[in-house]
Amino acid sequence: MFSTKVAAERHGAAMETDGARGEYIDPNAGKVPFEVVADRWLKSRVVDPASAIRYESSLRRMLRRSSGSGS
């Protein structure tokens, strides 16, 4: 990936600095589809049944809109 060891070390140092500042962005973070993340989030909620239904309905509606499938 890097042409020299120095270039790799510079990149590593920059990643460490970004992490220390709270600015590091995982390059793999965007590889998980939003719907998968949303389903995980929804399953992690501990709410009453009515709220769970409302959350799921709102989420599905937003996903349909973002995919262009209508409202």
N, CA, C and O atoms as a Maestro MAE file, in Angstrom:
{
 s_m_m2io_version
 :::
 2.0.0
}

f_m_ct {
 s_m_title
 :::
 protein
 m_atom[284] {
  # First column is atom index #
  i_m_mmod_type
  r_m_x_coord
  r_m_y_coord
  r_m_z_coord
  i_m_residue_number
  s_m_chain_name
  s_m_pdb_residue_name
  s_m_pdb_atom_name
  i_m_atomic_number
  :::
  1 25 0.819 -1.184 0.000 1 A "MET " " N  " 7
  2 3 0.000 0.000 0.000 1 A "MET " " CA " 6
  3 2 0.867 1.255 0.000 1 A "MET " " C  " 6
  4 15 0.552 2.224 -0.690 1 A "MET " " O  " 8
  5 25 1.935 1.245 0.752 2 A "PHE " " N  " 7
  6 3 2.820 2.413 0.819 2 A "PHE " " CA " 6
  7 2 4.102 2.114 0.065 2 A "PHE " " C  " 6
  8 15 4.598 0.987 0.082 2 A "PHE " " O  " 8
  9 25 4.629 3.121 -0.588 3 A "SER " " N  " 7
  10 3 5.824 2.918 -1.397 3 A "SER " " CA " 6
  11 2 7.083 2.821 -0.547 3 A "SER " " C  " 6
  12 15 8.066 2.209 -0.967 3 A "SER " " O  " 8
  13 25 7.068 3.411 0.632 4 A "THR " " N  " 7
  14 3 8.245 3.352 1.514 4 A "THR " " CA " 6
  15 2 7.809 3.141 2.957 4 A "THR " " C  " 6
  16 15 6.656 3.366 3.324 4 A "THR " " O  " 8
  17 25 8.762 2.705 3.753 5 A "LYS " " N  " 7
  18 3 8.501 2.528 5.179 5 A "LYS " " CA " 6
  19 2 8.209 3.876 5.835 5 A "LYS " " C  " 6
  20 15 7.367 3.966 6.729 5 A "LYS " " O  " 8
  21 25 8.897 4.910 5.397 6 A "VAL " " N  " 7
  22 3 8.688 6.254 5.952 6 A "VAL " " CA " 6
  23 2 7.255 6.717 5.691 6 A "VAL " " C  " 6
  24 15 6.608 7.284 6.572 6 A "VAL " " O  " 8
  25 25 6.767 6.473 4.482 7 A "ALA " " N  " 7
  26 3 5.394 6.868 4.151 7 A "ALA " " CA " 6
  27 2 4.395 6.114 5.038 7 A "ALA " " C  " 6
  28 15 3.412 6.695 5.500 7 A "ALA " " O  " 8
  29 25 4.645 4.837 5.272 8 A "ALA " " N  " 7
  30 3 3.761 4.045 6.128 8 A "ALA " " CA " 6
  31 2 3.801 4.559 7.562 8 A "ALA " " C  " 6
  32 15 2.763 4.652 8.217 8 A "ALA " " O  " 8
  33 25 4.990 4.895 8.051 9 A "GLU " " N  " 7
  34 3 5.121 5.411 9.420 9 A "GLU " " CA " 6
  35 2 4.429 6.757 9.569 9 A "GLU " " C  " 6
  36 15 3.800 7.022 10.594 9 A "GLU " " O  " 8
  37 25 4.540 7.607 8.557 10 A "ARG " " N  " 7
  38 3 3.852 8.905 8.601 10 A "ARG " " CA " 6
  39 2 2.337 8.717 8.661 10 A "ARG " " C  " 6
  40 15 1.636 9.393 9.413 10 A "ARG " " O  " 8
  41 25 1.862 7.794 7.859 11 A "HIS " " N  " 7
  42 3 0.421 7.523 7.853 11 A "HIS " " CA " 6
  43 2 -0.021 7.001 9.222 11 A "HIS " " C  " 6
  44 15 -1.047 7.426 9.753 11 A "HIS " " O  " 8
  45 25 0.751 6.088 9.782 12 A "GLY " " N  " 7
  46 3 0.434 5.559 11.104 12 A "GLY " " CA " 6
  47 2 0.420 6.640 12.165 12 A "GLY " " C  " 6
  48 15 -0.459 6.663 13.026 12 A "GLY " " O  " 8
  49 25 1.394 7.535 12.106 13 A "ALA " " N  " 7
  50 3 1.448 8.635 13.074 13 A "ALA " " CA " 6
  51 2 0.248 9.562 12.910 13 A "ALA " " C  " 6
  52 15 -0.310 10.037 13.899 13 A "ALA " " O  " 8
  53 25 -0.149 9.819 11.676 14 A "ALA " " N  " 7
  54 3 -1.316 10.677 11.428 14 A "ALA " " CA " 6
  55 2 -2.586 10.025 11.962 14 A "ALA " " C  " 6
  56 15 -3.448 10.711 12.511 14 A "ALA " " O  " 8
  57 25 -2.711 8.705 11.807 15 A "MET " " N  " 7
  58 3 -3.888 7.995 12.329 15 A "MET " " CA " 6
  59 2 -3.916 8.060 13.850 15 A "MET " " C  " 6
  60 15 -4.980 8.237 14.444 15 A "MET " " O  " 8
  61 25 -2.753 7.917 14.484 16 A "GLU " " N  " 7
  62 3 -2.687 8.003 15.948 16 A "GLU " " CA " 6
  63 2 -3.074 9.402 16.428 16 A "GLU " " C  " 6
  64 15 -3.788 9.551 17.419 16 A "GLU " " O  " 8
  65 25 -2.599 10.419 15.721 17 A "THR " " N  " 7
  66 3 -2.940 11.800 16.078 17 A "THR " " CA " 6
  67 2 -4.441 12.030 15.923 17 A "THR " " C  " 6
  68 15 -5.076 12.623 16.795 17 A "THR " " O  " 8
  69 25 -5.004 11.560 14.813 18 A "ASP " " N  " 7
  70 3 -6.448 11.689 14.604 18 A "ASP " " CA " 6
  71 2 -7.226 10.992 15.714 18 A "ASP " " C  " 6
  72 15 -8.231 11.516 16.195 18 A "ASP " " O  " 8
  73 25 -6.765 9.814 16.120 19 A "GLY " " N  " 7
  74 3 -7.422 9.083 17.194 19 A "GLY " " CA " 6
  75 2 -7.366 9.840 18.507 19 A "GLY " " C  " 6
  76 15 -8.354 9.896 19.238 19 A "GLY " " O  " 8
  77 25 -6.222 10.419 18.809 20 A "ALA " " N  " 7
  78 3 -6.065 11.177 20.050 20 A "ALA " " CA " 6
  79 2 -6.961 12.409 20.064 20 A "ALA " " C  " 6
  80 15 -7.423 12.828 21.125 20 A "ALA " " O  " 8
  81 25 -7.207 12.986 18.901 21 A "ARG " " N  " 7
  82 3 -8.074 14.170 18.792 21 A "ARG " " CA " 6
  83 2 -9.551 13.802 18.725 21 A "ARG " " C  " 6
  84 15 -10.422 14.667 18.815 21 A "ARG " " O  " 8
  85 25 -9.821 12.518 18.567 22 A "GLY " " N  " 7
  86 3 -11.216 12.087 18.400 22 A "GLY " " CA " 6
  87 2 -11.716 12.303 16.992 22 A "GLY " " C  " 6
  88 15 -12.924 12.396 16.771 22 A "GLY " " O  " 8
  89 25 -10.804 12.384 16.030 23 A "GLU " " N  " 7
  90 3 -11.167 12.666 14.645 23 A "GLU " " CA " 6
  91 2 -10.953 11.477 13.707 23 A "GLU " " C  " 6
  92 15 -11.148 11.600 12.498 23 A "GLU " " O  " 8
  93 25 -10.554 10.332 14.255 24 A "TYR " " N  " 7
  94 3 -10.283 9.169 13.418 24 A "TYR " " CA " 6
  95 2 -11.582 8.634 12.826 24 A "TYR " " C  " 6
  96 15 -12.583 8.496 13.529 24 A "TYR " " O  " 8
  97 25 -11.559 8.341 11.552 25 A "ILE " " N  " 7
  98 3 -12.706 7.743 10.870 25 A "ILE " " CA " 6
  99 2 -12.262 6.395 10.329 25 A "ILE " " C  " 6
  100 15 -11.338 6.311 9.520 25 A "ILE " " O  " 8
  101 25 -12.925 5.350 10.782 26 A "ASP " " N  " 7
  102 3 -12.611 3.995 10.358 26 A "ASP " " CA " 6
  103 2 -12.920 3.855 8.871 26 A "ASP " " C  " 6
  104 15 -14.055 4.099 8.460 26 A "ASP " " O  " 8
  105 25 -11.941 3.469 8.054 27 A "PRO " " N  " 7
  106 3 -12.196 3.345 6.614 27 A "PRO " " CA " 6
  107 2 -13.211 2.259 6.275 27 A "PRO " " C  " 6
  108 15 -13.784 2.271 5.186 27 A "PRO " " O  " 8
  109 25 -13.438 1.328 7.184 28 A "ASN " " N  " 7
  110 3 -14.422 0.266 6.940 28 A "ASN " " CA " 6
  111 2 -15.811 0.627 7.437 28 A "ASN " " C  " 6
  112 15 -16.758 -0.128 7.216 28 A "ASN " " O  " 8
  113 25 -15.951 1.752 8.096 29 A "ALA " " N  " 7
  114 3 -17.225 2.125 8.710 29 A "ALA " " CA " 6
  115 2 -18.350 2.237 7.686 29 A "ALA " " C  " 6
  116 15 -19.486 1.880 7.996 29 A "ALA " " O  " 8
  117 25 -18.081 2.707 6.512 30 A "GLY " " N  " 7
  118 3 -19.121 2.895 5.507 30 A "GLY " " CA " 6
  119 2 -19.488 1.646 4.737 30 A "GLY " " C  " 6
  120 15 -20.322 1.706 3.834 30 A "GLY " " O  " 8
  121 25 -18.889 0.517 5.068 31 A "LYS " " N  " 7
  122 3 -19.146 -0.705 4.317 31 A "LYS " " CA " 6
  123 2 -20.367 -1.473 4.814 31 A "LYS " " C  " 6
  124 15 -20.842 -2.385 4.137 31 A "LYS " " O  " 8
  125 25 -20.875 -1.113 5.985 32 A "VAL " " N  " 7
  126 3 -22.069 -1.777 6.522 32 A "VAL " " CA " 6
  127 2 -23.279 -0.966 6.075 32 A "VAL " " C  " 6
  128 15 -23.359 0.229 6.361 32 A "VAL " " O  " 8
  129 25 -24.222 -1.598 5.377 33 A "PRO " " N  " 7
  130 3 -25.408 -0.867 4.912 33 A "PRO " " CA " 6
  131 2 -26.197 -0.266 6.083 33 A "PRO " " C  " 6
  132 15 -26.274 -0.845 7.167 33 A "PRO " " O  " 8
  133 25 -26.770 0.891 5.833 34 A "PHE " " N  " 7
  134 3 -27.522 1.584 6.879 34 A "PHE " " CA " 6
  135 2 -28.636 0.709 7.440 34 A "PHE " " C  " 6
  136 15 -28.879 0.720 8.647 34 A "PHE " " O  " 8
  137 25 -29.304 -0.035 6.595 35 A "GLU " " N  " 7
  138 3 -30.418 -0.871 7.061 35 A "GLU " " CA " 6
  139 2 -29.935 -1.894 8.099 35 A "GLU " " C  " 6
  140 15 -30.657 -2.188 9.052 35 A "GLU " " O  " 8
  141 25 -28.735 -2.432 7.925 36 A "VAL " " N  " 7
  142 3 -28.183 -3.390 8.889 36 A "VAL " " CA " 6
  143 2 -27.923 -2.694 10.222 36 A "VAL " " C  " 6
  144 15 -28.259 -3.227 11.280 36 A "VAL " " O  " 8
  145 25 -27.322 -1.499 10.172 37 A "VAL " " N  " 7
  146 3 -27.058 -0.739 11.391 37 A "VAL " " CA " 6
  147 2 -28.373 -0.372 12.074 37 A "VAL " " C  " 6
  148 15 -28.501 -0.479 13.294 37 A "VAL " " O  " 8
  149 25 -29.337 0.056 11.285 38 A "ALA " " N  " 7
  150 3 -30.638 0.445 11.833 38 A "ALA " " CA " 6
  151 2 -31.330 -0.738 12.515 38 A "ALA " " C  " 6
  152 15 -31.915 -0.581 13.586 38 A "ALA " " O  " 8
  153 25 -31.264 -1.915 11.899 39 A "ASP " " N  " 7
  154 3 -31.877 -3.102 12.513 39 A "ASP " " CA " 6
  155 2 -31.194 -3.450 13.831 39 A "ASP " " C  " 6
  156 15 -31.859 -3.805 14.804 39 A "ASP " " O  " 8
  157 25 -29.872 -3.347 13.864 40 A "ARG " " N  " 7
  158 3 -29.144 -3.608 15.115 40 A "ARG " " CA " 6
  159 2 -29.572 -2.617 16.198 40 A "ARG " " C  " 6
  160 15 -29.802 -2.990 17.349 40 A "ARG " " O  " 8
  161 25 -29.673 -1.356 15.804 41 A "TRP " " N  " 7
  162 3 -30.080 -0.329 16.765 41 A "TRP " " CA " 6
  163 2 -31.480 -0.623 17.286 41 A "TRP " " C  " 6
  164 15 -31.733 -0.564 18.489 41 A "TRP " " O  " 8
  165 25 -32.382 -0.940 16.369 42 A "LEU " " N  " 7
  166 3 -33.774 -1.195 16.755 42 A "LEU " " CA " 6
  167 2 -33.864 -2.365 17.737 42 A "LEU " " C  " 6
  168 15 -34.604 -2.299 18.718 42 A "LEU " " O  " 8
  169 25 -33.117 -3.423 17.475 43 A "LYS " " N  " 7
  170 3 -33.125 -4.591 18.361 43 A "LYS " " CA " 6
  171 2 -32.500 -4.298 19.719 43 A "LYS " " C  " 6
  172 15 -32.785 -4.991 20.695 43 A "LYS " " O  " 8
  173 25 -31.658 -3.287 19.787 44 A "SER " " N  " 7
  174 3 -30.976 -2.969 21.052 44 A "SER " " CA " 6
  175 2 -31.837 -2.100 21.978 44 A "SER " " C  " 6
  176 15 -31.496 -1.926 23.148 44 A "SER " " O  " 8
  177 25 -32.940 -1.555 21.471 45 A "ARG " " N  " 7
  178 3 -33.809 -0.688 22.276 45 A "ARG " " CA " 6
  179 2 -34.633 -1.517 23.247 45 A "ARG " " C  " 6
  180 15 -35.168 -2.565 22.885 45 A "ARG " " O  " 8
  181 25 -34.730 -1.050 24.458 46 A "VAL " " N  " 7
  182 3 -35.590 -1.683 25.459 46 A "VAL " " CA " 6
  183 2 -36.724 -0.695 25.728 46 A "VAL " " C  " 6
  184 15 -36.604 0.212 26.551 46 A "VAL " " O  " 8
  185 25 -37.826 -0.900 25.010 47 A "VAL " " N  " 7
  186 3 -38.976 0.015 25.107 47 A "VAL " " CA " 6
  187 2 -40.259 -0.803 25.148 47 A "VAL " " C  " 6
  188 15 -40.256 -2.011 24.911 47 A "VAL " " O  " 8
  189 25 -41.345 -0.120 25.451 48 A "ASP " " N  " 7
  190 3 -42.641 -0.792 25.468 48 A "ASP " " CA " 6
  191 2 -43.039 -1.168 24.038 48 A "ASP " " C  " 6
  192 15 -42.526 -0.577 23.088 48 A "ASP " " O  " 8
  193 25 -43.935 -2.131 23.867 49 A "PRO " " N  " 7
  194 3 -44.315 -2.598 22.533 49 A "PRO " " CA " 6
  195 2 -44.816 -1.498 21.597 49 A "PRO " " C  " 6
  196 15 -44.499 -1.507 20.407 49 A "PRO " " O  " 8
  197 25 -45.589 -0.558 22.120 50 A "ALA " " N  " 7
  198 3 -46.110 0.517 21.263 50 A "ALA " " CA " 6
  199 2 -44.972 1.370 20.712 50 A "ALA " " C  " 6
  200 15 -44.989 1.748 19.540 50 A "ALA " " O  " 8
  201 25 -43.993 1.671 21.544 51 A "SER " " N  " 7
  202 3 -42.843 2.462 21.079 51 A "SER " " CA " 6
  203 2 -42.030 1.674 20.058 51 A "SER " " C  " 6
  204 15 -41.567 2.240 19.068 51 A "SER " " O  " 8
  205 25 -41.852 0.382 20.288 52 A "ALA " " N  " 7
  206 3 -41.104 -0.452 19.354 52 A "ALA " " CA " 6
  207 2 -41.765 -0.440 17.976 52 A "ALA " " C  " 6
  208 15 -41.086 -0.336 16.955 52 A "ALA " " O  " 8
  209 25 -43.087 -0.547 17.956 53 A "ILE " " N  " 7
  210 3 -43.827 -0.509 16.689 53 A "ILE " " CA " 6
  211 2 -43.656 0.851 16.013 53 A "ILE " " C  " 6
  212 15 -43.440 0.925 14.803 53 A "ILE " " O  " 8
  213 25 -43.752 1.914 16.789 54 A "ARG " " N  " 7
  214 3 -43.596 3.263 16.244 54 A "ARG " " CA " 6
  215 2 -42.187 3.463 15.684 54 A "ARG " " C  " 6
  216 15 -42.032 4.008 14.591 54 A "ARG " " O  " 8
  217 25 -41.160 3.029 16.418 55 A "TYR " " N  " 7
  218 3 -39.774 3.155 15.944 55 A "TYR " " CA " 6
  219 2 -39.580 2.399 14.640 55 A "TYR " " C  " 6
  220 15 -38.997 2.920 13.689 55 A "TYR " " O  " 8
  221 25 -40.077 1.160 14.605 56 A "GLU " " N  " 7
  222 3 -39.891 0.354 13.399 56 A "GLU " " CA " 6
  223 2 -40.617 0.969 12.211 56 A "GLU " " C  " 6
  224 15 -40.079 1.004 11.104 56 A "GLU " " O  " 8
  225 25 -41.823 1.451 12.431 57 A "SER " " N  " 7
  226 3 -42.591 2.074 11.357 57 A "SER " " CA " 6
  227 2 -41.880 3.309 10.816 57 A "SER " " C  " 6
  228 15 -41.779 3.492 9.603 57 A "SER " " O  " 8
  229 25 -41.390 4.152 11.712 58 A "SER " " N  " 7
  230 3 -40.677 5.366 11.294 58 A "SER " " CA " 6
  231 2 -39.406 5.020 10.522 58 A "SER " " C  " 6
  232 15 -39.095 5.639 9.505 58 A "SER " " O  " 8
  233 25 -38.688 4.035 11.017 59 A "LEU " " N  " 7
  234 3 -37.449 3.619 10.364 59 A "LEU " " CA " 6
  235 2 -37.718 3.088 8.964 59 A "LEU " " C  " 6
  236 15 -37.034 3.468 8.014 59 A "LEU " " O  " 8
  237 25 -38.701 2.221 8.831 60 A "ARG " " N  " 7
  238 3 -39.024 1.665 7.507 60 A "ARG " " CA " 6
  239 2 -39.470 2.765 6.544 60 A "ARG " " C  " 6
  240 15 -39.116 2.743 5.366 60 A "ARG " " O  " 8
  241 25 -40.243 3.722 7.045 61 A "ARG " " N  " 7
  242 3 -40.696 4.830 6.201 61 A "ARG " " CA " 6
  243 2 -39.495 5.645 5.707 61 A "ARG " " C  " 6
  244 15 -39.439 6.020 4.535 61 A "ARG " " O  " 8
  245 25 -38.545 5.916 6.591 62 A "MET " " N  " 7
  246 3 -37.348 6.671 6.195 62 A "MET " " CA " 6
  247 2 -36.511 5.895 5.185 62 A "MET " " C  " 6
  248 15 -35.972 6.471 4.241 62 A "MET " " O  " 8
  249 25 -36.406 4.588 5.390 63 A "LEU " " N  " 7
  250 3 -35.629 3.772 4.458 63 A "LEU " " CA " 6
  251 2 -36.273 3.761 3.080 63 A "LEU " " C  " 6
  252 15 -35.573 3.841 2.070 63 A "LEU " " O  " 8
  253 25 -37.594 3.661 3.026 64 A "ARG " " N  " 7
  254 3 -38.290 3.693 1.723 64 A "ARG " " CA " 6
  255 2 -38.048 5.031 1.025 64 A "ARG " " C  " 6
  256 15 -37.782 5.075 -0.176 64 A "ARG " " O  " 8
  257 25 -38.143 6.121 1.793 65 A "ARG " " N  " 7
  258 3 -37.928 7.459 1.184 65 A "ARG " " CA " 6
  259 2 -36.517 7.611 0.673 65 A "ARG " " C  " 6
  260 15 -36.306 8.138 -0.419 65 A "ARG " " O  " 8
  261 25 -35.533 7.151 1.455 66 A "SER " " N  " 7
  262 3 -34.138 7.326 1.039 66 A "SER " " CA " 6
  263 2 -33.777 6.461 -0.159 66 A "SER " " C  " 6
  264 15 -32.854 6.783 -0.907 66 A "SER " " O  " 8
  265 25 -34.510 5.357 -0.344 67 A "SER " " N  " 7
  266 3 -34.210 4.486 -1.487 67 A "SER " " CA " 6
  267 2 -35.018 4.876 -2.720 67 A "SER " " C  " 6
  268 15 -34.830 4.301 -3.792 67 A "SER " " O  " 8
  269 25 -35.920 5.853 -2.574 68 A "GLY " " N  " 7
  270 3 -36.720 6.309 -3.704 68 A "GLY " " CA " 6
  271 2 -37.902 5.421 -4.000 68 A "GLY " " C  " 6
  272 15 -38.454 5.458 -5.100 68 A "GLY " " O  " 8
  273 25 -38.300 4.609 -3.013 69 A "SER " " N  " 7
  274 3 -39.418 3.681 -3.224 69 A "SER " " CA " 6
  275 2 -40.781 4.299 -2.925 69 A "SER " " C  " 6
  276 15 -41.784 3.586 -2.897 69 A "SER " " O  " 8
  277 25 -40.835 5.593 -2.704 70 A "GLY " " N  " 7
  278 3 -42.116 6.229 -2.403 70 A "GLY " " CA " 6
  279 2 -42.256 6.476 -0.926 70 A "GLY " " C  " 6
  280 15 -41.334 6.229 -0.149 70 A "GLY " " O  " 8
  281 25 -43.445 6.978 -0.535 71 A "SER " " N  " 7
  282 3 -43.634 7.329 0.885 71 A "SER " " CA " 6
  283 2 -44.530 6.414 1.629 71 A "SER " " C  " 6
  284 15 -44.761 6.610 2.822 71 A "SER " " O  " 8
  :::
 }
 m_bond[283] {
  # First column is bond index #
  i_m_from
  i_m_to
  i_m_order
  :::
  1 1 2 1
  2 2 3 1
  3 3 4 2
  4 3 5 1
  5 5 6 1
  6 6 7 1
  7 7 8 2
  8 7 9 1
  9 9 10 1
  10 10 11 1
  11 11 12 2
  12 11 13 1
  13 13 14 1
  14 14 15 1
  15 15 16 2
  16 15 17 1
  17 17 18 1
  18 18 19 1
  19 19 20 2
  20 19 21 1
  21 21 22 1
  22 22 23 1
  23 23 24 2
  24 23 25 1
  25 25 26 1
  26 26 27 1
  27 27 28 2
  28 27 29 1
  29 29 30 1
  30 30 31 1
  31 31 32 2
  32 31 33 1
  33 33 34 1
  34 34 35 1
  35 35 36 2
  36 35 37 1
  37 37 38 1
  38 38 39 1
  39 39 40 2
  40 39 41 1
  41 41 42 1
  42 42 43 1
  43 43 44 2
  44 43 45 1
  45 45 46 1
  46 46 47 1
  47 47 48 2
  48 47 49 1
  49 49 50 1
  50 50 51 1
  51 51 52 2
  52 51 53 1
  53 53 54 1
  54 54 55 1
  55 55 56 2
  56 55 57 1
  57 57 58 1
  58 58 59 1
  59 59 60 2
  60 59 61 1
  61 61 62 1
  62 62 63 1
  63 63 64 2
  64 63 65 1
  65 65 66 1
  66 66 67 1
  67 67 68 2
  68 67 69 1
  69 69 70 1
  70 70 71 1
  71 71 72 2
  72 71 73 1
  73 73 74 1
  74 74 75 1
  75 75 76 2
  76 75 77 1
  77 77 78 1
  78 78 79 1
  79 79 80 2
  80 79 81 1
  81 81 82 1
  82 82 83 1
  83 83 84 2
  84 83 85 1
  85 85 86 1
  86 86 87 1
  87 87 88 2
  88 87 89 1
  89 89 90 1
  90 90 91 1
  91 91 92 2
  92 91 93 1
  93 93 94 1
  94 94 95 1
  95 95 96 2
  96 95 97 1
  97 97 98 1
  98 98 99 1
  99 99 100 2
  100 99 101 1
  101 101 102 1
  102 102 103 1
  103 103 104 2
  104 103 105 1
  105 105 106 1
  106 106 107 1
  107 107 108 2
  108 107 109 1
  109 109 110 1
  110 110 111 1
  111 111 112 2
  112 111 113 1
  113 113 114 1
  114 114 115 1
  115 115 116 2
  116 115 117 1
  117 117 118 1
  118 118 119 1
  119 119 120 2
  120 119 121 1
  121 121 122 1
  122 122 123 1
  123 123 124 2
  124 123 125 1
  125 125 126 1
  126 126 127 1
  127 127 128 2
  128 127 129 1
  129 129 130 1
  130 130 131 1
  131 131 132 2
  132 131 133 1
  133 133 134 1
  134 134 135 1
  135 135 136 2
  136 135 137 1
  137 137 138 1
  138 138 139 1
  139 139 140 2
  140 139 141 1
  141 141 142 1
  142 142 143 1
  143 143 144 2
  144 143 145 1
  145 145 146 1
  146 146 147 1
  147 147 148 2
  148 147 149 1
  149 149 150 1
  150 150 151 1
  151 151 152 2
  152 151 153 1
  153 153 154 1
  154 154 155 1
  155 155 156 2
  156 155 157 1
  157 157 158 1
  158 158 159 1
  159 159 160 2
  160 159 161 1
  161 161 162 1
  162 162 163 1
  163 163 164 2
  164 163 165 1
  165 165 166 1
  166 166 167 1
  167 167 168 2
  168 167 169 1
  169 169 170 1
  170 170 171 1
  171 171 172 2
  172 171 173 1
  173 173 174 1
  174 174 175 1
  175 175 176 2
  176 175 177 1
  177 177 178 1
  178 178 179 1
  179 179 180 2
  180 179 181 1
  181 181 182 1
  182 182 183 1
  183 183 184 2
  184 183 185 1
  185 185 186 1
  186 186 187 1
  187 187 188 2
  188 187 189 1
  189 189 190 1
  190 190 191 1
  191 191 192 2
  192 191 193 1
  193 193 194 1
  194 194 195 1
  195 195 196 2
  196 195 197 1
  197 197 198 1
  198 198 199 1
  199 199 200 2
  200 199 201 1
  201 201 202 1
  202 202 203 1
  203 203 204 2
  204 203 205 1
  205 205 206 1
  206 206 207 1
  207 207 208 2
  208 207 209 1
  209 209 210 1
  210 210 211 1
  211 211 212 2
  212 211 213 1
  213 213 214 1
  214 214 215 1
  215 215 216 2
  216 215 217 1
  217 217 218 1
  218 218 219 1
  219 219 220 2
  220 219 221 1
  221 221 222 1
  222 222 223 1
  223 223 224 2
  224 223 225 1
  225 225 226 1
  226 226 227 1
  227 227 228 2
  228 227 229 1
  229 229 230 1
  230 230 231 1
  231 231 232 2
  232 231 233 1
  233 233 234 1
  234 234 235 1
  235 235 236 2
  236 235 237 1
  237 237 238 1
  238 238 239 1
  239 239 240 2
  240 239 241 1
  241 241 242 1
  242 242 243 1
  243 243 244 2
  244 243 245 1
  245 245 246 1
  246 246 247 1
  247 247 248 2
  248 247 249 1
  249 249 250 1
  250 250 251 1
  251 251 252 2
  252 251 253 1
  253 253 254 1
  254 254 255 1
  255 255 256 2
  256 255 257 1
  257 257 258 1
  258 258 259 1
  259 259 260 2
  260 259 261 1
  261 261 262 1
  262 262 263 1
  263 263 264 2
  264 263 265 1
  265 265 266 1
  266 266 267 1
  267 267 268 2
  268 267 269 1
  269 269 270 1
  270 270 271 1
  271 271 272 2
  272 271 273 1
  273 273 274 1
  274 274 275 1
  275 275 276 2
  276 275 277 1
  277 277 278 1
  278 278 279 1
  279 279 280 2
  280 279 281 1
  281 281 282 1
  282 282 283 1
  283 283 284 2
  :::
 }
}
